[in-house]
Amino acid sequence: MSRDSLRQRGKEIASRLGLDAPPSPVPGLDDLTAEVVHGGVWGRPNLALPDRAICALAVLSVLQRLAPLKPMVGAALGLGLSAIAWLTVPLSALFLALGLWLGAEHRARAREAPAPPSA
């Protein structure tokens, strides 16, 4: 996928989530956010948007990032999440989300987390 198509996909995802932000005064920041955060992270295959929203809610609430938590709650409700939807999220997705939000050291630790036993 080209960077332009990834950026466009990111803009579509941000709009669907209701996370459109006012234009940034920093040149190129809006395109970077659309491409990397919304297109690259939120647009990755194999995990539905509601599941990603649950991961984001968990991380933002644990870290007490209250400013971005409020719009994420709105996004989650807009995706049709209920109060018990978080029970269906794979732990590996939650660990990955924590790693993305916390940085490289925690990301490395998240990769080393033990896998749950197979059923």
Secondary structure by P-SEA (a helix, b strand, c coil): ccaaaaaaaaaaaaaaaccccccccccaaaaaaaccccccccccccccaaaaaaaaaaaaaaaccccaaaaaaaaaaaacccccccccccaaaaaaaaaaaccaaaaaaaaaccccccc
